[in-house]
Amino acid sequence: MVKKLITSLVLMVAAGSSWANQDPTAPLGWQKTAIESQAKPKAKQYRLPTLNSIVCKPNTECVAILNNRIVEPGVKLNGYRVASINSEFVTLKRGDRQWKLELFGLNVKK
């Protein structure tokens, strides 16, 4: 009698610990793949800022409005650094890459 009781207790403890190691909502027979468990988080990707306007006054440095924020050369915005601003375009840099943002030209032919 005692032997059966001890055997049943050992089986209950062993079954309980193995039962908790799996997801009860997972489909039957489903095993977690090694790729899912070792997935690396993706690097953040920022969208290129939108150039809204460029303002240049005489005898002063030009400023630009990117994503509705006023920025000057050297300012960082969404992972991009404003390298230079002139009256025609804004140069952005991130790492070793460079982008030139231009405003829409006013010379529209009819």
Long-range contacts (C-beta under 8 A, 24 or more apart in sequence): 44-79, 46-78, 46-79, 46-80, 46-94, 47-78, 48-80, 48-92, 48-99, 48-101, 49-77, 49-78, 49-80, 49-92, 49-101, 51-90, 51-101, 51-102, 51-103, 53-103, 54-85, 54-86, 54-87, 54-88, 54-89, 54-90, 54-103, 56-86, 56-87, 61-85, 62-86, 62-87, 64-90, 66-90, 66-101
